[in-house]
Amino acid sequence: IGKDPLAIMAEEADRAGFQIEAWINPLRSFRSDQQEDIPADCVIGQWLRDPEIRGTWIVNVNDRWYLNPAYPQVRELIASVARELAGGYKIDGLHMDDYFYPEGISENFDAAAYQQYLQEGGSMTLSQWRKDNVNQMVKAIYSAVKEQNPTLRVGISPAGNMEYAVQSIYGDVREWAQNEGYVDYLAPQIYFGYEHGTLPFDDCLNQWKELVQDTGTELIVGLAAYKINTEDHYAKQGRYEWQQNSDILSRQIDQIQQDDAVRGYAVFSYNSLFHPSEENAQQVSQELQNLIELMGRP
């Protein structure tokens, strides 16, 4: 009680010479069964208990609550959290996860706000309007962080499938990458093997390299350590690739390190490599050895 985990982590990282970024999901919030744990006097607790706000500013979708970025008050609350993180902790940056609008939402999610927008003379389609709402939120987060400390980095790890990111959850990666004021880097989750039936690693990587080319946005590639020795159910003909090979991760890292268009890589997750399940331990151990040999090259 009275401990601040992020403050402790940031202090320890600083002492050890590590960089640390605060990782947030701006819109995706708590589950329905956690609602009773939300204090009544905090902002979200007050919104939940306000019949005019509950269901508009904060909306339940499939037993999880989401903040609705259509409202300036919501965007300002999110920006205030970013401001607090940037100003109150020894962090080196702020990192947004790949969740924006919930996947597959109906028009009911934000119908009232969209109708008001149209009545006030707006002309964007629902899809364009939702992307614009997210863009305003991302820009507000970026500005809040930079106001506190211009040296802090702001980034997003969007879904690796670019079209899914843009069209299904309204994360307008093209806008963020090619215009100032949104992000310093993108870290797309290219969690695909080389034989993935829909979007193999090389094809996906090339899409993201093309996106950031001649922009000021850095590209950091997210890699899937958690897939080692697992069946990739959505990979079609490549669904057994991660079980049949114990060097996919090291091959990808080797490829990235030799590519001047890529700033670096991020691996998800630590536990997958250093605390694997018993059935994955042998193959993970082999991949770790591959990585040790790779890191030891001159």
KEMAR-113137 format. One line per 2 residues: number of its first residue (from 0); their letters; for each residue x, y, z of N, C-alpha, C, O. Coordinates in steps of 0.02 Angstrom, whole numbers. Example, Ala and Ser with C-alpha at 12.3 -4.5 7.8 and 13.67 -1.06 7.14 Angstrom:
2
0> as> 660:-284:390:615:-225:390:660:-165:390:712:-166:423 ~ 642:-112:354:684:-53:357:645:2:394:670:57:402 $
//
This chain:
298
0> ig> 43:-59:0:0:0:0:45:62:0:93:66:38 ~ 29:110:-43:69:170:-46:127:166:-94:161:215:-105 $
2> kd> 138:107:-123:192:99:-172:167:117:-242:109:107:-258 ~ 211:144:-283:195:162:-352:239:117:-397:298:133:-406 $
4> pl> 211:63:-424:252:16:-463:290:48:-521:348:32:-533 ~ 257:93:-558:290:125:-615:349:167:-591:402:167:-622 $
6> ai> 340:204:-537:394:244:-510:454:201:-491:511:219:-504 ~ 440:144:-460:493:98:-439:529:70:-501:590:69:-503 $
8> ma> 490:49:-551:520:21:-612:563:74:-648:618:59:-671 ~ 537:135:-652:573:188:-687:638:205:-651:690:215:-682 $
10> ee> 635:207:-584:695:222:-544:748:167:-553:807:181:-563 ~ 725:104:-550:771:48:-556:801:45:-627:860:29:-635 $
12> ad> 760:59:-677:785:59:-746:838:113:-755:889:102:-786 ~ 824:172:-727:871:227:-731:937:210:-697:991:225:-722 $
14> ra> 931:178:-640:991:159:-602:1033:107:-640:1094:108:-636 ~ 998:62:-676:1033:9:-712:1056:31:-782:1090:-7:-817 $
16> gf> 1037:90:-803:1057:114:-869:1012:91:-925:1030:94:-984 ~ 951:69:-908:902:49:-958:857:108:-975:846:153:-934 $
18> qi> 830:107:-1035:776:152:-1052:710:117:-1040:704:57:-1047 ~ 660:156:-1020:594:127:-1006:540:174:-1034:544:235:-1026 $
20> ea> 491:145:-1065:434:183:-1091:370:159:-1057:360:99:-1046 ~ 326:207:-1041:261:189:-1015:218:162:-1072:216:192:-1126 $
22> wi> 184:107:-1061:146:72:-1113:72:77:-1095:51:55:-1042 ~ 33:107:-1140:-37:119:-1125:-83:93:-1179:-63:87:-1237 $
24> np> -144:77:-1160:-199:65:-1205:-248:123:-1195:-287:121:-1147 ~ -248:173:-1237:-288:233:-1223:-363:222:-1219:-396:254:-1178 $
26> lr> -390:177:-1258:-463:169:-1262:-488:105:-1229:-543:105:-1201 ~ -451:52:-1231:-473:-13:-1207:-465:-15:-1131:-409:-9:-1105 $
28> sf> -520:-23:-1096:-518:-16:-1024:-535:-83:-989:-518:-136:-1014 ~ -568:-79:-933:-578:-136:-889:-636:-180:-912:-678:-159:-952 $
30> rs> -638:-242:-886:-692:-289:-901:-754:-272:-858:-749:-238:-807 ~ -810:-298:-879:-872:-285:-842:-869:-312:-771:-895:-281:-725 $
32> dq> -835:-369:-761:-832:-398:-694:-783:-360:-648:-778:-376:-589 ~ -747:-310:-676:-703:-269:-636:-734:-201:-618:-703:-160:-584 $
34> qe> -794:-190:-642:-826:-125:-635:-834:-105:-562:-825:-47:-544 ~ -851:-152:-519:-863:-136:-449:-799:-115:-413:-802:-87:-358 $
36> di> -742:-127:-444:-678:-108:-413:-658:-36:-431:-609:-11:-405 ~ -696:-3:-475:-680:65:-496:-705:113:-442:-765:115:-429 $
38> pa> -661:152:-411:-683:198:-358:-735:249:-383:-729:274:-439 ~ -785:262:-344:-839:306:-365:-817:379:-372:-848:418:-408 $
40> dc> -762:397:-339:-741:467:-341:-690:482:-395:-671:540:-405 ~ -666:431:-432:-620:445:-487:-661:464:-549:-722:454:-551 $
42> vi> -628:490:-600:-663:515:-659:-704:460:-691:-763:470:-705 ~ -674:402:-703:-710:348:-737:-767:323:-693:-821:307:-719 $
44> gq> -756:320:-628:-810:300:-582:-868:348:-586:-926:326:-584 ~ -855:412:-592:-908:462:-598:-944:453:-665:-1006:458:-668 $
46> wl> -907:440:-718:-938:431:-784:-984:370:-785:-1038:372:-815 ~ -962:317:-752:-1003:256:-750:-1069:267:-715:-1119:234:-730 $
48> rd> -1069:313:-668:-1130:324:-628:-1173:382:-654:-1224:399:-625 ~ -1152:411:-709:-1189:466:-740:-1229:439:-799:-1198:421:-849 $
50> pe> -1296:436:-795:-1335:405:-849:-1328:441:-917:-1343:410:-968 ~ -1307:504:-918:-1298:539:-981:-1230:525:-1013:-1220:537:-1072 $
52> ir> -1184:500:-974:-1116:487:-998:-1105:412:-1009:-1074:392:-1059 ~ -1129:371:-963:-1124:299:-969:-1159:277:-1034:-1218:290:-1043 $
54> gt> -1122:245:-1078:-1150:224:-1142:-1136:272:-1199:-1152:258:-1256 ~ -1105:329:-1183:-1085:377:-1235:-1010:391:-1231:-973:372:-1276 $
56> wi> -988:423:-1177:-917:435:-1169:-879:371:-1154:-822:362:-1174 ~ -912:326:-1119:-883:260:-1104:-935:207:-1120:-992:211:-1097 $
58> vn> -915:157:-1160:-963:111:-1191:-942:39:-1178:-883:23:-1182 ~ -991:-3:-1163:-977:-74:-1152:-985:-112:-1218:-1037:-109:-1250 $
60> vn> -933:-148:-1236:-933:-190:-1296:-907:-259:-1277:-850:-267:-1258 ~ -951:-309:-1282:-932:-379:-1267:-899:-385:-1199:-846:-416:-1191 $
62> dr> -932:-355:-1149:-910:-361:-1079:-843:-327:-1065:-808:-345:-1018 ~ -826:-278:-1105:-768:-236:-1090:-787:-163:-1104:-821:-148:-1153 $
64> wy> -764:-118:-1061:-779:-47:-1069:-725:-13:-1111:-665:-24:-1102 ~ -748:30:-1156:-704:68:-1199:-719:143:-1194:-778:163:-1191 $
66> ln> -667:183:-1191:-677:255:-1197:-692:272:-1270:-664:242:-1315 ~ -735:321:-1279:-757:341:-1346:-720:405:-1366:-734:458:-1337 $
68> pa> -674:402:-1414:-634:461:-1431:-671:515:-1470:-641:565:-1489 ~ -736:505:-1482:-775:555:-1518:-785:619:-1478:-801:671:-1505 $
70> yp> -775:614:-1412:-790:671:-1368:-726:705:-1345:-679:672:-1323 ~ -724:772:-1350:-664:808:-1328:-647:795:-1255:-588:794:-1237 $
72> qv> -697:785:-1212:-684:773:-1141:-647:707:-1131:-605:701:-1087 ~ -663:658:-1173:-628:594:-1168:-556:601:-1192:-510:575:-1159 $
74> re> -547:635:-1247:-479:644:-1273:-436:684:-1223:-377:670:-1216 ~ -466:732:-1190:-429:771:-1142:-411:730:-1080:-356:737:-1052 $
76> li> -456:685:-1059:-439:641:-1003:-379:597:-1020:-333:590:-980 ~ -380:569:-1080:-325:526:-1102:-260:566:-1106:-207:543:-1085 $
78> as> -264:626:-1135:-205:669:-1140:-178:687:-1071:-118:692:-1061 ~ -223:696:-1022:-202:713:-955:-162:656:-923:-116:668:-884 $
80> va> -181:594:-939:-143:536:-914:-73:536:-945:-24:525:-910 ~ -69:549:-1010:-4:552:-1043:38:608:-1013:99:600:-1004 $
82> re> 7:664:-998:42:721:-968:69:702:-899:126:720:-882 ~ 29:666:-861:51:645:-794:109:596:-798:157:601:-760 $
84> la> 105:550:-844:159:501:-852:224:535:-873:278:520:-846 ~ 218:581:-922:278:614:-948:309:661:-897:370:669:-895 $
86> gg> 267:694:-856:293:742:-809:310:716:-741:347:748:-704 ~ 283:657:-724:291:633:-655:335:573:-646:344:550:-589 $
88> yk> 362:545:-700:402:484:-694:465:490:-736:468:526:-786 ~ 516:453:-716:580:452:-753:575:403:-811:612:353:-814 $
90> id> 531:417:-857:524:374:-915:560:406:-974:575:466:-974 ~ 572:365:-1025:606:389:-1085:557:398:-1143:576:423:-1196 $
92> gl> 496:378:-1133:447:385:-1186:380:356:-1167:371:329:-1112 ~ 333:361:-1213:266:334:-1203:247:293:-1265:257:316:-1321 $
94> hm> 221:234:-1253:208:186:-1306:135:165:-1304:110:142:-1253 ~ 100:173:-1360:30:152:-1365:25:83:-1397:59:69:-1447 $
96> dd> -17:41:-1369:-28:-26:-1396:-73:-22:-1458:-93:32:-1480 ~ -89:-80:-1486:-123:-83:-1551:-199:-80:-1546:-233:-87:-1597 $
98> yf> -227:-70:-1487:-300:-68:-1480:-325:4:-1487:-304:49:-1451 ~ -371:14:-1534:-404:79:-1540:-479:67:-1535:-502:46:-1482 $
100> yp> -518:79:-1586:-588:59:-1581:-592:-17:-1575:-550:-52:-1604 ~ -641:-43:-1538:-648:-116:-1534:-666:-145:-1602:-705:-116:-1640 $
102> eg> -639:-203:-1616:-651:-235:-1681:-725:-253:-1688:-757:-277:-1641 ~ -751:-240:-1747:-819:-262:-1764:-875:-225:-1730:-930:-251:-1725 $
104> is> -863:-163:-1707:-916:-126:-1673:-970:-105:-1723:-957:-94:-1782 ~ -1030:-99:-1697:-1086:-77:-1738:-1090:-1:-1738:-1052:33:-1704 $
106> en> -1137:25:-1777:-1147:97:-1779:-1174:123:-1712:-1169:183:-1698 ~ -1203:79:-1671:-1231:101:-1607:-1178:125:-1558:-1193:163:-1512 $
108> fd> -1116:104:-1568:-1062:121:-1521:-1057:197:-1513:-1050:221:-1457 ~ -1061:233:-1567:-1052:306:-1565:-1104:343:-1606:-1090:396:-1633 $
110> aa> -1164:314:-1611:-1215:342:-1654:-1235:413:-1634:-1243:456:-1677 ~ -1242:425:-1569:-1263:491:-1547:-1212:545:-1566:-1230:598:-1590 $
112> ay> -1148:529:-1556:-1096:578:-1572:-1091:589:-1647:-1081:646:-1670 ~ -1098:536:-1685:-1093:543:-1758:-1152:582:-1786:-1143:624:-1831 $
114> qq> -1211:570:-1760:-1270:608:-1783:-1263:682:-1766:-1282:725:-1806 ~ -1236:697:-1708:-1224:767:-1690:-1174:798:-1738:-1182:856:-1758 $
116> yl> -1122:760:-1755:-1071:785:-1802:-1104:802:-1869:-1089:854:-1899 ~ -1147:758:-1894:-1181:770:-1958:-1228:830:-1954:-1231:871:-2000 $
118> qe> -1263:835:-1899:-1309:891:-1890:-1274:959:-1888:-1302:1011:-1905 ~ -1211:957:-1866:-1172:1019:-1863:-1137:1034:-1929:-1096:1080:-1933 $
120> gg> -1153:995:-1981:-1126:1008:-2047:-1068:965:-2069:-1039:976:-2122 ~ -1052:914:-2029:-997:869:-2048:-1013:827:-2108:-1072:811:-2120 $
122> sm> -962:809:-2146:-974:772:-2208:-933:708:-2213:-938:672:-2263 ~ -893:692:-2164:-853:631:-2167:-898:569:-2159:-949:572:-2125 $
124> tl> -878:514:-2191:-912:451:-2180:-897:428:-2108:-853:455:-2075 ~ -934:379:-2085:-923:353:-2017:-851:329:-2009:-820:342:-1958 $
126> sq> -826:294:-2059:-757:268:-2056:-707:325:-2053:-661:324:-2012 ~ -715:375:-2096:-669:432:-2096:-672:470:-2030:-621:491:-2003 $
128> wr> -732:477:-2004:-742:514:-1942:-710:477:-1883:-678:509:-1841 ~ -717:412:-1881:-686:374:-1827:-610:378:-1831:-577:385:-1780 $
130> kd> -582:374:-1891:-509:382:-1898:-487:451:-1875:-435:459:-1844 ~ -527:501:-1892:-510:569:-1871:-513:576:-1796:-471:611:-1767 $
132> nv> -561:544:-1763:-564:545:-1690:-501:516:-1659:-473:544:-1612 ~ -479:459:-1685:-418:428:-1660:-358:473:-1674:-314:480:-1632 $
134> nq> -356:502:-1733:-301:547:-1750:-297:605:-1701:-242:624:-1679 ~ -354:635:-1685:-354:690:-1637:-329:667:-1569:-293:703:-1535 $
136> mv> -348:606:-1549:-325:579:-1485:-250:569:-1486:-215:588:-1438 ~ -224:538:-1538:-152:525:-1543:-113:590:-1542:-62:596:-1508 $
138> ka> -137:639:-1579:-103:704:-1581:-105:737:-1512:-56:769:-1492 ~ -160:731:-1476:-165:760:-1409:-116:726:-1361:-85:759:-1320 $
140> iy> -109:660:-1367:-60:624:-1325:10:647:-1341:49:661:-1295 ~ 27:651:-1405:93:672:-1426:109:742:-1399:163:753:-1372 $
142> sa> 62:788:-1407:72:856:-1383:81:859:-1308:124:895:-1282 ~ 41:821:-1271:45:820:-1198:113:796:-1175:142:825:-1129 $
144> vk> 139:743:-1207:205:717:-1188:260:768:-1204:303:781:-1162 ~ 258:796:-1264:311:842:-1285:310:907:-1245:363:938:-1234 $
146> eq> 251:927:-1222:247:987:-1180:284:976:-1114:315:1023:-1087 ~ 281:915:-1089:314:900:-1026:390:892:-1036:430:916:-996 $
148> np> 408:857:-1090:479:844:-1103:488:828:-1177:471:773:-1199 ~ 515:875:-1215:522:864:-1287:568:807:-1306:567:783:-1363 $
150> tl> 610:785:-1259:657:731:-1275:625:661:-1271:654:613:-1295 ~ 566:656:-1240:533:591:-1234:507:569:-1302:485:610:-1342 $
152> rv> 511:504:-1314:488:476:-1377:417:450:-1371:397:424:-1319 ~ 379:459:-1424:310:434:-1426:303:386:-1484:322:402:-1541 $
154> gi> 276:328:-1471:269:278:-1524:206:237:-1517:172:238:-1465 ~ 190:201:-1569:131:157:-1571:152:91:-1601:192:89:-1648 $
156> sp> 125:36:-1574:137:-30:-1604:72:-54:-1636:36:-94:-1606 ~ 57:-31:-1697:-5:-51:-1730:-4:-124:-1750:49:-156:-1752 $
158> ag> -62:-150:-1766:-67:-218:-1793:-24:-223:-1855:-20:-176:-1895 ~ 9:-280:-1864:53:-289:-1922:17:-286:-1988:44:-261:-2037 $
160> nm> -44:-311:-1989:-85:-307:-2050:-111:-235:-2056:-157:-215:-2021 ~ -81:-198:-2102:-95:-127:-2106:-168:-112:-2122:-197:-67:-2093 $
162> ey> -197:-151:-2167:-266:-138:-2186:-314:-152:-2128:-363:-116:-2119 ~ -299:-202:-2089:-339:-215:-2029:-334:-156:-1981:-384:-134:-1954 $
164> av> -273:-132:-1971:-263:-76:-1925:-304:-15:-1945:-333:19:-1903 ~ -305:-2:-2010:-338:59:-2035:-413:50:-2040:-451:93:-2018 $
166> qs> -435:-5:-2070:-505:-13:-2087:-548:-44:-2032:-607:-29:-2028 ~ -519:-87:-1990:-559:-122:-1940:-560:-88:-1872:-611:-89:-1838 $
168> iy> -503:-58:-1853:-501:-26:-1787:-484:48:-1792:-474:82:-1741 ~ -480:73:-1854:-475:145:-1868:-411:177:-1842:-411:235:-1820 $
170> gd> -356:139:-1845:-290:166:-1829:-256:189:-1893:-229:149:-1930 ~ -257:254:-1905:-237:282:-1970:-161:287:-1974:-133:342:-1970 $
172> vr> -127:230:-1983:-54:228:-1981:-23:271:-2035:32:297:-2026 ~ -56:277:-2092:-28:318:-2146:-24:391:-2126:26:425:-2140 $
174> ew> -76:415:-2093:-76:484:-2068:-21:494:-2017:15:544:-2019 ~ -14:447:-1970:36:454:-1917:107:454:-1944:149:493:-1922 $
176> aq> 120:409:-1992:188:401:-2017:210:460:-2060:269:480:-2058 ~ 165:487:-2098:184:534:-2151:173:607:-2132:186:651:-2173 $
178> ne> 150:620:-2071:138:689:-2050:165:699:-1979:165:653:-1938 ~ 188:759:-1966:217:774:-1901:163:781:-1848:105:796:-1862 $
180> gy> 185:770:-1786:141:783:-1729:102:723:-1703:58:730:-1661 ~ 118:663:-1729:83:603:-1706:130:555:-1668:116:538:-1611 $
182> vd> 184:535:-1700:229:486:-1670:301:500:-1691:314:533:-1741 ~ 347:474:-1651:417:474:-1670:436:408:-1704:481:406:-1745 $
184> yl> 401:355:-1685:414:290:-1716:351:248:-1719:303:259:-1681 ~ 351:201:-1765:300:149:-1768:334:82:-1757:388:69:-1784 $
186> ap> 302:39:-1718:328:-28:-1704:275:-80:-1722:247:-112:-1677 ~ 261:-89:-1786:208:-135:-1806:221:-206:-1782:278:-229:-1782 $
188> qi> 169:-239:-1762:175:-307:-1737:175:-356:-1796:124:-383:-1815 ~ 234:-365:-1824:241:-410:-1881:251:-480:-1854:306:-509:-1857 $
190> yf> 197:-507:-1827:199:-571:-1792:185:-628:-1841:144:-672:-1827 ~ 219:-627:-1898:208:-677:-1950:272:-713:-1968:327:-685:-1965 $
192> gy> 265:-776:-1986:322:-814:-2010:334:-801:-2084:297:-764:-2116 ~ 386:-832:-2110:402:-823:-2181:353:-859:-2227:348:-841:-2286 $
194> eh> 317:-908:-2201:271:-947:-2243:198:-932:-2229:154:-969:-2251 ~ 184:-878:-2194:115:-858:-2178:75:-853:-2243:97:-822:-2291 $
196> gt> 17:-884:-2243:-22:-889:-2305:-55:-825:-2328:-72:-820:-2387 ~ -63:-776:-2284:-96:-713:-2303:-46:-656:-2307:-48:-616:-2354 $
198> lp> -2:-651:-2258:43:-594:-2255:111:-618:-2228:126:-607:-2169 ~ 152:-649:-2270:217:-673:-2247:262:-615:-2224:253:-558:-2245 $
200> fd> 309:-632:-2182:351:-582:-2149:382:-532:-2198:378:-472:-2187 ~ 412:-557:-2251:447:-512:-2298:399:-463:-2330:415:-404:-2337 $
202> dc> 341:-486:-2351:292:-442:-2383:268:-389:-2334:263:-330:-2352 ~ 254:-409:-2273:230:-362:-2222:283:-311:-2206:269:-251:-2201 $
204> ln> 345:-333:-2196:399:-287:-2181:408:-236:-2236:418:-177:-2223 ~ 404:-258:-2298:412:-211:-2354:357:-159:-2356:370:-101:-2374 $
206> qw> 296:-177:-2338:242:-128:-2335:257:-72:-2285:247:-14:-2300 ~ 282:-91:-2227:296:-42:-2175:358:0:-2193:361:60:-2177 $
208> ke> 407:-31:-2225:465:7:-2246:445:60:-2298:469:116:-2296 ~ 402:41:-2343:378:88:-2393:338:145:-2361:343:202:-2382 $
210> lv> 300:128:-2309:259:179:-2276:301:234:-2245:285:293:-2251 ~ 356:216:-2212:396:266:-2176:452:295:-2219:488:340:-2196 $
212> qd> 460:271:-2279:514:295:-2322:508:371:-2333:454:397:-2347 ~ 564:405:-2326:567:478:-2336:523:517:-2287:501:573:-2302 $
214> tg> 510:488:-2229:474:524:-2176:521:528:-2117:575:498:-2118 ~ 502:565:-2066:542:567:-2005:524:514:-1955:549:514:-1899 $
216> te> 480:468:-1974:456:416:-1929:501:356:-1931:515:328:-1985 ~ 526:334:-1874:569:275:-1870:527:212:-1871:470:211:-1848 $
218> li> 556:158:-1897:523:93:-1900:559:45:-1853:618:31:-1861 ~ 522:19:-1804:546:-33:-1759:499:-93:-1769:438:-85:-1765 $
220> vg> 527:-151:-1781:486:-209:-1798:470:-251:-1737:515:-272:-1701 ~ 406:-262:-1725:385:-306:-1671:387:-379:-1693:361:-395:-1746 $
222> la> 417:-422:-1653:426:-492:-1670:393:-538:-1618:385:-519:-1560 ~ 373:-598:-1641:330:-641:-1601:367:-699:-1569:364:-756:-1594 $
224> ay> 401:-686:-1515:433:-741:-1479:382:-790:-1451:397:-849:-1441 ~ 321:-766:-1438:270:-809:-1408:246:-863:-1456:212:-910:-1435 $
226> ki> 264:-858:-1520:241:-908:-1568:290:-967:-1575:274:-1016:-1610 ~ 347:-964:-1543:395:-1019:-1549:363:-1084:-1528:337:-1090:-1472 $
228> nt> 366:-1134:-1572:339:-1201:-1560:263:-1202:-1550:237:-1245:-1516 ~ 228:-1154:-1580:155:-1154:-1577:126:-1160:-1647:159:-1145:-1697 $
230> ed> 64:-1181:-1649:28:-1184:-1713:-4:-1115:-1726:-41:-1089:-1685 ~ 12:-1088:-1784:-14:-1023:-1803:-78:-1033:-1843:-76:-1043:-1904 $
232> hy> -135:-1031:-1809:-198:-1053:-1838:-221:-1011:-1896:-261:-1034:-1938 ~ -198:-949:-1901:-221:-904:-1954:-172:-900:-2013:-181:-858:-2058 $
234> ak> -121:-941:-2012:-68:-935:-2062:-79:-979:-2124:-36:-981:-2168 ~ -136:-1014:-2127:-152:-1057:-2184:-96:-1109:-2194:-82:-1148:-2149 $
236> qg> -64:-1109:-2252:-14:-1161:-2266:48:-1154:-2222:88:-1201:-2218 ~ 54:-1098:-2188:112:-1089:-2143:96:-1101:-2070:133:-1079:-2027 $
238> ry> 40:-1134:-2056:18:-1139:-1987:65:-1179:-1942:64:-1170:-1881 ~ 106:-1225:-1972:151:-1266:-1932:224:-1241:-1935:269:-1273:-1908 $
240> ew> 234:-1184:-1966:302:-1159:-1977:340:-1149:-1912:399:-1165:-1907 ~ 306:-1123:-1861:340:-1108:-1798:355:-1172:-1758:396:-1172:-1712 $
242> qq> 321:-1227:-1775:335:-1291:-1743:390:-1328:-1780:429:-1366:-1749 ~ 394:-1318:-1845:442:-1354:-1886:510:-1321:-1890:558:-1352:-1913 $
244> ns> 515:-1259:-1866:579:-1223:-1869:594:-1192:-1801:549:-1168:-1766 ~ 657:-1193:-1782:677:-1164:-1718:723:-1104:-1728:762:-1086:-1684 $
246> di> 719:-1073:-1787:764:-1017:-1801:728:-958:-1834:761:-914:-1862 ~ 662:-956:-1831:625:-902:-1865:642:-834:-1834:656:-786:-1870 $
248> ls> 641:-831:-1769:654:-767:-1735:725:-743:-1750:735:-684:-1765 ~ 774:-787:-1745:843:-766:-1757:854:-746:-1830:892:-700:-1845 $
250> rq> 821:-780:-1876:825:-761:-1947:796:-691:-1958:824:-651:-1995 ~ 740:-678:-1926:709:-612:-1933:752:-557:-1904:760:-504:-1934 $
252> id> 781:-569:-1846:823:-519:-1814:886:-507:-1856:907:-450:-1865 ~ 915:-560:-1882:974:-554:-1925:957:-511:-1986:996:-468:-2006 $
254> qi> 899:-524:-2016:877:-487:-2074:868:-413:-2057:889:-369:-2095 ~ 836:-399:-2000:823:-330:-1980:888:-292:-1966:894:-234:-1985 $
256> qq> 935:-325:-1934:997:-292:-1916:1037:-271:-1978:1078:-225:-1974 ~ 1026:-304:-2033:1061:-287:-2095:1022:-239:-2140:1044:-224:-2195 $
258> dd> 965:-216:-2116:921:-173:-2156:925:-101:-2129:901:-87:-2074 ~ 954:-57:-2168:962:12:-2146:896:50:-2139:893:102:-2107 $
260> av> 843:23:-2169:778:56:-2165:742:43:-2100:691:74:-2085 ~ 769:-3:-2060:737:-23:-1996:781:0:-1939:841:-15:-1937 $
262> rg> 750:35:-1891:787:62:-1835:805:8:-1784:858:11:-1752 ~ 761:-41:-1775:773:-92:-1725:715:-141:-1722:674:-144:-1767 $
264> ya> 712:-178:-1668:659:-228:-1660:638:-232:-1586:676:-214:-1541 ~ 578:-257:-1575:551:-269:-1508:524:-340:-1507:492:-362:-1555 $
266> vf> 535:-375:-1452:515:-445:-1448:460:-454:-1396:466:-430:-1340 ~ 407:-487:-1416:352:-502:-1370:348:-579:-1362:334:-614:-1411 $
268> sy> 359:-605:-1304:369:-566:-1243:428:-596:-1205:454:-648:-1223 ~ 447:-561:-1151:502:-585:-1109:489:-655:-1083:532:-699:-1086 $
270> ns> 428:-666:-1057:411:-731:-1029:418:-787:-1081:438:-843:-1064 ~ 401:-772:-1143:404:-823:-1195:475:-849:-1205:484:-908:-1222 $
272> lf> 524:-806:-1195:594:-826:-1204:626:-852:-1140:667:-898:-1143 ~ 608:-824:-1083:645:-840:-1022:603:-878:-970:631:-902:-921 $
274> hp> 538:-884:-981:496:-925:-939:446:-963:-983:385:-957:-974 ~ 471:-1003:-1031:425:-1037:-1077:389:-1095:-1043:410:-1120:-991 $
276> se> 334:-1115:-1073:299:-1174:-1049:343:-1236:-1059:390:-1235:-1098 ~ 327:-1288:-1023:368:-1348:-1025:371:-1377:-1096:424:-1400:-1118 $
278> en> 315:-1376:-1132:315:-1405:-1199:354:-1364:-1250:373:-1390:-1302 ~ 366:-1300:-1234:402:-1257:-1281:475:-1248:-1262:514:-1219:-1300 $
280> aq> 494:-1272:-1203:560:-1256:-1175:618:-1276:-1220:665:-1238:-1228 ~ 615:-1336:-1248:672:-1360:-1288:683:-1317:-1350:739:-1299:-1366 $
282> qv> 628:-1302:-1385:634:-1263:-1446:654:-1190:-1431:692:-1159:-1468 ~ 627:-1163:-1376:646:-1096:-1355:720:-1094:-1338:755:-1046:-1354 $
284> sq> 744:-1146:-1304:815:-1149:-1287:859:-1148:-1349:911:-1116:-1350 ~ 837:-1184:-1401:875:-1184:-1464:875:-1114:-1496:926:-1091:-1521 $
286> el> 817:-1082:-1495:813:-1015:-1524:855:-965:-1483:887:-921:-1512 ~ 855:-972:-1418:898:-929:-1377:971:-938:-1394:1009:-889:-1396 $
288> qn> 992:-999:-1406:1061:-1012:-1426:1076:-979:-1492:1130:-951:-1502 ~ 1028:-982:-1538:1036:-948:-1602:1046:-873:-1592:1089:-842:-1624 $
290> li> 1007:-844:-1547:1012:-772:-1533:1078:-754:-1500:1107:-702:-1516 ~ 1101:-796:-1455:1165:-783:-1422:1222:-783:-1474:1266:-741:-1472 $
292> el> 1219:-831:-1520:1270:-834:-1573:1265:-774:-1619:1315:-746:-1641 ~ 1203:-753:-1633:1192:-695:-1676:1219:-631:-1643:1251:-591:-1677 $
294> mg> 1205:-623:-1579:1227:-563:-1544:1303:-562:-1536:1333:-508:-1527 ~ 1334:-620:-1539:1406:-624:-1530:1446:-612:-1593:1508:-610:-1591 $
296> rp> 1412:-603:-1648:1448:-590:-1711:1482:-521:-1709:1455:-475:-1679 ~ 1540:-515:-1741:1573:-449:-1743:1535:-401:-1786:1556:-343:-1794 $
//
